[in-house]
Amino acid sequence: MAERSIGVGVVGVRNIGVGHVKRCKSIDGMDVVAIADVDPERLRGVARDYAIPRAYAEAGQSVQL
């Protein structure tokens, strides 16, 4: 049987949001596929540091995946 994964998005990547990113990435079968935050510099940094493929300035954009 093929292994399945769940893709999640995190809205807001300050302290608590980054904690959610770290925790989600530590769970087998769970991938963080998108993040959203109003601070473009923070958004780019977290996406880069945690290898998250999609980063959005508005949360609504990430829901349309």
RARARA-V761983 format. One record per residue. RES is the residue in one letter. SS is DSSP state (a for helix, b for strand, c for the rest). PHI is phi in whole degrees, 0 to 359 (none if undefined). D_FIRST is the distance of its C-alpha to the first C-alpha in Angstrom with 2 decimals. Layout:
res->RES ss->SS phi->PHI d_first->D_FIRST
res->RES ss->SS phi->PHI d_first->D_FIRST
This chain:
res->M ss->c phi->none d_first->0.00
res->A ss->c phi->290 d_first->3.80
res->E ss->c phi->284 d_first->6.45
res->R ss->c phi->255 d_first->9.03
res->S ss->c phi->228 d_first->12.71
res->I ss->b phi->250 d_first->15.89
res->G ss->b phi->265 d_first->18.92
res->V ss->b phi->236 d_first->22.26
res->G ss->b phi->239 d_first->25.87
res->V ss->b phi->242 d_first->28.80
res->V ss->b phi->258 d_first->32.27
res->G ss->c phi->89 d_first->35.09
res->V ss->c phi->240 d_first->34.60
res->R ss->c phi->273 d_first->37.53
res->N ss->a phi->304 d_first->37.27
res->I ss->a phi->292 d_first->35.08
res->G ss->a phi->298 d_first->32.89
res->V ss->a phi->295 d_first->32.34
res->G ss->a phi->299 d_first->31.46
res->H ss->a phi->296 d_first->28.74
res->V ss->a phi->301 d_first->27.46
res->K ss->a phi->301 d_first->27.44
res->R ss->a phi->294 d_first->25.72
res->C ss->a phi->298 d_first->22.96
res->K ss->a phi->291 d_first->22.35
res->S ss->a phi->274 d_first->22.19
res->I ss->c phi->265 d_first->19.28
res->D ss->c phi->301 d_first->15.77
res->G ss->c phi->85 d_first->13.79
res->M ss->b phi->235 d_first->17.18
res->D ss->b phi->238 d_first->19.06
res->V ss->b phi->275 d_first->22.72
res->V ss->b phi->257 d_first->23.06
res->A ss->b phi->202 d_first->26.66
res->I ss->b phi->225 d_first->29.83
res->A ss->b phi->220 d_first->33.18
res->D ss->c phi->197 d_first->36.63
res->V ss->c phi->280 d_first->40.23
res->D ss->c phi->266 d_first->41.21
res->P ss->a phi->298 d_first->40.27
res->E ss->a phi->293 d_first->40.96
res->R ss->a phi->297 d_first->38.81
res->L ss->a phi->302 d_first->36.03
res->R ss->a phi->297 d_first->36.06
res->G ss->a phi->296 d_first->36.28
res->V ss->a phi->293 d_first->33.33
res->A ss->a phi->301 d_first->31.16
res->R ss->a phi->292 d_first->32.26
res->D ss->a phi->296 d_first->32.03
res->Y ss->c phi->246 d_first->28.48
res->A ss->c phi->52 d_first->27.10
res->I ss->c phi->263 d_first->26.58
res->P ss->c phi->290 d_first->26.42
res->R ss->b phi->232 d_first->28.40
res->A ss->b phi->223 d_first->31.62
res->Y ss->b phi->233 d_first->33.84
res->A ss->c phi->279 d_first->37.39
res->E ss->c phi->232 d_first->36.83
res->A ss->a phi->301 d_first->34.06
res->G ss->a phi->300 d_first->34.06
res->Q ss->a phi->295 d_first->32.91
res->S ss->a phi->287 d_first->29.62
res->V ss->a phi->286 d_first->28.83
res->Q ss->c phi->276 d_first->28.91
res->L ss->c phi->297 d_first->25.72
